[in-house]
Every structure is written in C-alpha cells, then in structure tokens.
Amino acid sequence: METKLDLFKWKQYESAIILLTVRWYLKYSLSYRDIVEMMSERGLKISQTTIMKWIHELGPEIDKRIRS
C-alpha cells in the first residue's frame, strides 16, 4: 500500500490543496471549471486538466481508504 508521501510524490501542489479539490469534486458534484474558479478566488492557478488527473489518480484511493 502506498504511504501518504508516495501518493503526493512529485506533485507541484501541497497535499492539502490536492485533497481539498478532490473532496469538493466528489462531495458537491462540482465541475472542473467550478473548482478552477474557486481556487483562483483563493489565489491558486490550477488547470482543469490537473484537477481531472488528481480525480482519476486519487479518487479511487481516497474512496478505498474512507470505506475501509
């Protein structure tokens, strides 16, 4: 099983920001554009593609850890 460090290794953004965007997407049914806009209001420039990659990479892992 990957550790927390392995999940976020080589990521440009902090793990807290990545987890926040993934959680918002999964919990509130927001679009990638909605999340990009919310992050830009907080001073972060994140592309829709980056968020999509985070969702595809980390979504199943987060779901697995939450449900176990």
Protein Blocks (a to p, Z undefined) as FASTA:
>chain_A
ZZfklmmgoiabdfklmmmmmmmmmmnopafklmmmmmmmnopacdfklmmmmmmmmmmm
mmmmmmZZ
